[in-house]
Amino acid sequence: MILAALGRRRNYNIFEESVLRFVVMPWDCVLKFVGNDRYHAFMDIGRIDLIIRIGWWKIIWRHQWEPFVRTADIRYRYPLRMFQRFTLRTRIIYWDEYHLWMEHSFERRGRTVAVAISKNLAKNKKGVVSIEEALRLLKRDIERPTCPLAVQIINDTEELLKTRQINNTLFG
């Protein structure tokens, strides 16, 4: 995947989407359908492709940052079956102080079969890297987009779950 991304057009506008095409293989399936964990693996590939093509991979490598997903929320609408072809579209939809939010859309024959939003960050030896620093190193002066409602809802849900971890109760 990395070699393929390096061979394609780079220096994307940060808001362009990565478009990747896949075929569902038997090892992607639980019985006849793509397993939940494989959707997340495909999302990883979409993120890597986008980050390489934007140019962030050089910065991540040079500064020894450790990127990872903090949250991923996915909604499945239709199953993907063995040997079906599908397209994954990944794009940056928002960022806050420390997180880069991406939308991942799984499509088959022009129909969305699943959609996900992931909240991503990078750590260095001192802690979490600010998105402002990452954009500065990327040499891009870009205005932050308006926060989508879905991002606000996911943040609210995360806060509720964080409270549950602390208090060991969800509903009071």
Secondary structure, DSSP 4 states (H G I P E B T S, - for coil): -HHHHHHS-----TTPPEEEEEE--GGGEETTEE-HHHHHHHHHHHHHHHHHHHTHHHHHHHTT-EEEEEEEEEEE-S--BTT-EEEEEEEEEEE-SS-EEEEEEEEETTEEEEEEEEEEEEEETTEEPPHHHHHHHTT---PPPPPPHHHHHHHHHHHHHHHHHHHS-S--
